[in-house]
Amino acid sequence: MSVPVIATPSSLAMARSPQFITGKNNALTNDQLQAMSLNLRIGSGAIPSSGSFNYQLNKDYSINQVINFEVSDLVRSEFYHDFSIWNDVGFTQSPQGEVLWVVPTGDWRYSNNGAAPDTAVWATGGTYKYLTTDGWAPMTNISPTSVTQTLLATSRERQVLLTNYEVLPIYQNSTNEVTKVSIIWQGGGSDIQNITIPPSNDSRDAVVYLPVGPANLQNTTIWASAVKPSNNVGADTYDVEVTYANSSTAIIATYVIVCEPKYTPYQIAFINRFGVADFITFFKRSDERGNFTQDTYEKSIYNDGFTTPSLEVGKYTSFNVNSRNSLTLNTGFVDQDYDETIKDILMSEYVAVLENNQWIAVQPERGSIEYQKHINQKLINYTLTFNYAFDERSLVR
């Protein structure tokens, strides 16, 4: 005797890579899977358990007694991204719409080894619920598995300005519950704080942002004065340690404060490969360019024996004049492991630059880029160009 089986993603799934919900019934020779329905509830916050479905799908055919739904595009339409958490000074849950619950339910019609067809519900309630972000899995993981690591960012030494606000995203659940965060200055002060947002059934609690940038520490409401940069003058490096409930160390992220007296640094925010907010500062030379466009037409100018046309009014006239400005930025000298961060920026569909204390959407110019290695370049510096996602003259209606 056999009945169909179901395969669904497990937490934490990436929605920019495929997400499969698959029914299968081929254990015995004459098994059949004739039809399958899929109802999806997708939401941020509490597990969505009632109300209308976001999507209702149905297939009445199978291939080798397998019915497969690929739902990532449907899920992706429900995300919302913003970078408002960047300057928080307390532990912060992820913004509404950044981490989503997906709750699949449905029924199927099948034959047990050639017997008369049965119709049965394959899931009700939250049996197969899973969490997802707007991230992606690399080519080395063609069949994406769930993300289990704690730090939802690529590993790198984080170079920051003394005045930078910056938060660090961590993933926690009942298996990998984070309970403590430590700030440890090299040759200076330290402090340990308990995480105030424990895991819950609220999707926003799955990703917690730690306020660990220099400006966050300086203006903190939670950290002791011993870890304020103003009380660690002369020190330029500190570590962020995250500790599990079993007292083992989950991650160590290193922050290096850079003094840049010559150039104007720019801070860039982006949604990284894990689907959460990340930050990088470009320290060296920056160039701003205007890319001007226009439409033109040839104007008819009246002339006769008594009238002299004015040369102030041209025959060729411009209209719809605008400019889309761009920024070309340089990282300054960085470690070799920045290649993954540069890849994340170029793969991101949500990128912004901080100007006058507000985030402005930009689009990186994409094309070929060389990932640099110390053995080849000695000193590694990346140059990226960002086009503003708005025209200089606002045409937003």
N, C-alpha and C positions, 0 to 999 in steps of 0.2 A: 504494500500500500504506500502511496506517496501523495503528498500535497505540495503545492508550489512553495517556493522560498523567495524571500525578498532581500535585496541588497541596496543599502542607502549610504550616503556619506556619514562620516562620524566627525565630531567636533575636533578641531576648528577647520572648516572646509574653506577653500578659496574659490570665489565666484568668477574670477577671470580665467580660470581653468575649468574644464568640463566637470559637471556634477551629474552623476547618473543615479536614477532610481529605477531599479531593474527587477522584474519578476521572471521566474524561471521554473519550468516544470518538465524535466526530461530525465528523471531518475530511472523510470521504467520504460520499456520498449514502446508502449502505446500511449504514454502520457501525452496530454495536449494542454496547451495554454491558449485559450481561444480569444479572450478579451481581458482588458485591464483598464481601470479608471484610476486617475490620479487627481486628487484635490490638494491644492497647496494653500496653506496659510503662512504668510510672511509678515514679520513685524519686529519692531524694536521695543525693548523693554520687557514686560512680562510675556510669558509664553502665550501666543495667540491660540485660544481654545474655543472661541465662539464667534458668531457673526458670519458674514459672507466670506467666501473663499477669494483669494487674490486671483487664482487660476483654477480652472477645471478642464482636465484633459482626458481623452479616451482613445484607446486603440483597440480595434477588433480584429487584429491579425498578429501573428507572431512569426519569428524567424528562428527555426530550430527550437521551437517551444520557449523562446525568450522574447519578452516584450520590454523594450528599453525606452525610458524618457530621459532626455538630456535637458536639464532645467536651468543651467547657469545664466543664460540670457534673460530668462524670466526673473530670476533672483536679482540680477544686477540692476534692473530697472527700479528697484525699491531702495537702493542705497542713497544716503545723503552724506556729504562731506563738508566739514568746515574745520578751520584751524583755530577756533576761539579758545581752545584750552592751553595755548602756548605760554601764556603768562600767568597761569594759575599758581597759587602759592600753597595749596593744600593738595592732598591726594584727590584725584579727580576721575570719576567714571567716564568712559568714552561717550562722545556726544550722541544724541539721539540719531539713529539711522546709520551709524558706522558699523555696528555689529548687529546682525539680524538673527532671529530665530526662523528656521524653516520647519514647518510641521506638515509632513505628507500623510495623507490618508487615502483610502479608496477600497475598491473591491475588484474581484476578478472572476472569470468564468473558466473552468478547467475540467478536464476529464482525467480521472484516475485510472491509468492503464487501459483506456478504451471504454470505461464505464460511462453511464449517462452523465452529461455535464452537471457540474455543481456550480453554484454561485455563492461566494463567501466574501466577507469583508477581510481584507488583509491587514488593515490597521485602523484603529480608532484612537482618539485622544492623541497623546504625545509620545506614543510608543517609539516612533522613529525620528523624533525631533533632533535637529542638529543646529549648531551655530555656524555662521558663515560671515566672512568679511570680503571686501572687494579686492582680494589679493590674487596672486597667480603662482603656479608651481613651475619650476624650471624644467628644461628639456630632459634632465636626468631623472625626472619623476613623471613619466608619461601617464601613469595611472596614479593621480594625486592621492596621497594619503593625508590624514589629518595632521595639522600642525600641533606639536606638543611643546616646543621650546618656549621658554619664559620671556626672553627679550625678543620682541617683535620688531627687530631691526637687524641689518647686517652688522657684523662685528667690525669695529674700527675705533681708533683713538679719536675722540670728538674734540676738534679744535673750536673754541668759542671765544667771543669777546667777553670782557669783564661785565659789560652791560647787557649781554644776551640773556633773554628768557628762553628756556628750552625745557620741554618735558620729555620723559622717556616712557615708551609704551611697554607694558608687561602683560602677559596672558596668564591668568590664574583660573584654576578650577578646583574641584574638591580633591582631585588627585595631586595636583601641584599647587597647593594653596600657599601663597606667599604671606608671611606674617610680619616680617621685619625688613626695614631698609636702613642701611648705614651709609653715612658720608664720612670719608676718611681722607683728610688732607695729608699729603706727603710732607712730613716734618711739621705738621700743625695739628689742629683740633679735629675732633670727631664727634659723631652723635648717632644714636640709633633710635628709630621711631617705629611704632607698630603700624601696620597697614590698617587703615580705618574703613576700608571697603572690602569686606569678605566676599567670597563667591556666593552667588545666589541664583535664583531663577530669572533674574533681570539680565538681559543680554548686555546692558551697559556696564555691568559689573565684571564681565569676562575680561575686558581690557581696562586696566587702570593706568593712568598717566601719573608718573612721579615728577614732582616739581624740583628738578635737580640742576637746572642751569644756574650760572653764577648770580643772575639777577633774581631768580626764584629763591635761592638760598638767602640772598641779602635781604629780601623783603618778605621773608617767610612768616607764617603764623604757626608753623609746627616745629621747625628745626631750632635747636639751641643756638645761642649766639656764638658758640665755639666754632660753628661751621660757616659763619658769615664770611665772605671774602674780605670784608673790612677788618676782620680779626685774624686774618691769615696773610697779612701783607708780607711780600717776599716769597710766598709760595705760589706756584702756578699750576699745580696738578693735584687733582683729587679723584678718588675712586668712589663709585656707587656700588654697593654690595646689596644683593637681594637674597633673603634667607627664607627657606621653606619652614613649614611647621615642624619638621623633624630636625631642625637646626642645621641642615646642610646648606651650603652656599649655592644659589641658583646661578647668578651671573655677577660679573664684575665689569662695569663700564668705566672707562677712564676719560676724564675731561681735562683738557690742557687749555689754559687761558693764554691767548695770544695778544701781544701788544702790537698794534699796527698804527704807527704814527704818521705814515705817508699817504696811504690810500683810504678810500671810504669802503669799508666792508659792507656786503649785502648778505642778508639772511634769506635763505630759500626754504620754503615748506613744500612737502610733497607727500602724496599717499604712496607708501612703499609697497614692496612685493607682498607684504603681509596684510595689506589693505588698511593700514592705520597711519596716523600722521607721523612724519619724521622731519628732521631739520638738518641743514648744513649751512655753514657760513663760508662765503667766498671772500678772501682777504686781500687779494692783490689787485692789480690794475683792472679798472672797469671802464667800458666805453659805451656811451649811449648814442644811438643813431635814430634819426627820423627817416622813415621810408614813405615818401610822399606819393600820393596818387591823385589823379584828376581825370575828369571828362572834359572834352572841348567841343565847341561847335564853331562854324564859320558864320559870323554875323553879317547880315546885309546892311550896308551903310549907304544912305541916300546922298546923292550928289547932283547938282545942276550948275548952270552958268552963274548963278548968283550966290550959291552956298558953298562954303569951304568946310569940309568935315573936320572935326576936332581930332587931332592925333592922340588925345587923351583917351579916346574910346577906341579900343582895338577891334580889328576885324575878326581876330581869333579870340574867343572868350572862353574862360574856364568856369566850370561848375563842379559840384560834388568834390571839392578839394578836401583832402584829409591826409592823415599820416598815421601809420602804425609803427610806433617806436619799438626799438629793441635794445637790449642790454647784453653786452659781451663781458663775461665775468671770468676771473681766474681764481682757482682755489688757493694758490700759494703752494708751498712744498708740503706734501702730504705723504702718508704711508702707502705702501703698495696695496693694502686691503681696501683703499678707497674705490677700487675699480667696481666693486659690487654696488657701492652707493651711487656712483655715476650711472651704472646700468639701471638702478632703481629709478633715478630721476628721468632718464630717457624713456623708460617703459611706463612711466606714470602718466595718467590722463588728468590728474589734478595737481597742478604746480602753482605756487604763488610766491611773490617777492614782497618783503616787508618794506614799506615806504611810509614815512610819517606815521608810524605806529598802526598801520592798517595793511592787511594782506590784499594784494592786487594779483589777479589771475594772470599767469603767463604761460606760454607754450614753448618748450625747448625745441630748438632746431635739431631735427633728427637726420641722421645719415651715418656715414662710416666714422668710427672713432677707434683709436688705438688704445687698448688697455696697457698702461705703462708698467714696466718692471724695473726695479733698481739695477738689475744686471745690465739693462739696456740703456735706460735714461739717467741713471744715477740719482738725479733729483726729479721727483715726480710732481708735475703740475698739470691740472686739467683746465681747459678753456671751453666754456659752453656759452652759447648765445640763446637768449630768451626773448621771444616776441610777446609784447603785451597783448592780452586777449581782448583789448578794447581799442577803438580808434582814439586818436588824440582829441578829435572833436566828437563829443558824445552824440551817438545816433540811437541810443537806447530809447525805445518807445513803449 
